[in-house]
Amino acid sequence: MEKKTGKTFFKNDDINSELLTKKKKNSFKNIGMGLKAPLEAINNNYFDKKCPFRGLISIRGRILRGTVISTKMKRSVIIRRDYLHWISKYKRFEKRHKNIPCHCSPCFRVQEGDLVTIGQCRPLSKTIRFNVLRIDKQISKIQSKNLNV
C-alpha cells in the first residue's frame, strides 16, 4: 500500500496551464459598471483565478462599501458595514453592523482602516461571496498628509 504523506488534495497543474492558454498571460478584462482595472492588474504578471480583473470571476448582484477591519488572511479581508436600524417603539435608531469576508486580489494593497468597494460574485469558499473592486480611501496616505501639515 502507498503511504500517504501530508496533503490529501494535490494541486492539479494541468488545470492552471489550461486556464493560462485560454487567456493571454497579460490580458485583463473590463468588469463593467464604470470601474476601471487597477494598474497593477494591467502591468503585473500574476495568476489569481478568483480575481475579477484577470481571473474567471464575474461580478453580479450587490455593490457595497465598507471599512477593512482585518487583513490577517491570505488574499482575503474582513469588511465592516455600519448601519442604523429603526426601533418603532422608542422612535429612535440603533447602531448595528455586519462583517463581510471578501476576496482581495494581489493587485490591491489593502490595509486596515481603508474604505473599499466590494461586489458580489459566486461563492468562492464557505463564507466568501464578495470581491474587492476598488480602494476608495487609503488611510495610510491620509495619515501621512496630516503628519506633514
N, C-alpha and C positions, 0 to 999 in steps of 0.2 A: 504494500500500500504506500501511496505517496504521503509524505509528511507535509502537513500544512504549516506554513510559516507566516506569521504576521497578518497581513490583509486577506480578507476573503473575497473582496471585489477588486479586480485588477483593472487598470486603465486600458482602454482599447485605443491604441494609437491609430488604427485604421480609420476610425470614425473622425478623428481630428484632421487627418490628412485628406479625407474625402470632403470635409467641410471647407478646407482651405482651397482645394482645387475647384470647387464650385464657384467660390467668390475669389476675386483677385485679392492678393495679400494686402495691398494698400487701399482697398476700397472701403468706403463708408457710405451709409445711407442717410437720407433725409427722413426724419421721423414725422415730419409734418407739424401742424399746429403752430407754425411760426417759430419753432425752436431750431436754432442752428446747432450743428455739431461742434463740439469744442475743438480747439486747435490740436490738442494732444490726440484726439481721436483721428484727426486727419493726418497728422505728421508721424506719430509713433507707430511702430510695428509691434502690436501686441495682439493676442488672440484671447477673447473672452466671449464665449458663446452666449452669455447672459447679458451682454452689453446691447443697449438699444441702437447704438450707432454702428457697431461693427459686427454684432452677433446675429442671432436668429430670433430675437425677441421683437414683438410688435406691441406698441403702446395703444391701449384702448380703455375706455371707461373713464374713471375719475382722474382729475389732475388736482393735486393738493400741495399746500405749502406748510412747512413746519421747521422746527429748530432741531439741529442734531444734538443729541444728548449723550451718545455713546458711539465710539469708533473702535471698540475692542475686538470685534470680529474681523476676520479676513474677508475683504470685499463686501462687507455688509455694515450698515449703520442703523441706529435706532433714532427715529424722528418723533418728537413730541408735538402734538397739536392741542393747543388750549382753546376752549370754547366756553360759552355761557349757556346754562340750562335754566329755563323759566320755571319757577315754583309758583303756581297759581294761588295756593293757599295764603302765602305770605306776600304775593305780588312783588317778588324780588327774583334776581338771578343768583345762581350759584356757579362757582367756577368748577369746571371739570376738565379732564384731559384724557387723551388717548396716546399710547405709544405704538408706533407703526414700524416694524422692521422692514428694511428695504435694501435691495442690492445696490452697491456703489461700484461703478466701473473703474478700472485703473486710470482712466483719462481724467478723473476728478481727484483733486487733493482736498479732501474734506476734513475739517477739524471740529471739535466740539464747540457749539455755540453758533455755527454757521446757519444761515437761513437758506433752505433749499426747496426746489420744486421737484415733486415726485409724481410719477404717472403709473397708473395701474396696468398690469400685464398678467399673463397667465401665471399660475403658481410655479415658482421657481424652486421652492423647498417646502417643508412642512408649514412654516409660518410666513415666508416671504412672498408677497404678491405685488410689490411695488418696486420701481426702479428710479434711481436719481436721474433727473433730466437736466438740471441746471443749478448752479450755485448763485443765489440771488445776492447775498451779502456775506463776505468773508470777514469774520470777527478779527482775525489777525491783522488785516490791512487797516481796519478801523482803529484798533488799539494803537498801532504804530503811528498813525496820523495824530492821534490825541496826545501821544507822548512827545512828538516833535513840536507841537503848538504851545 
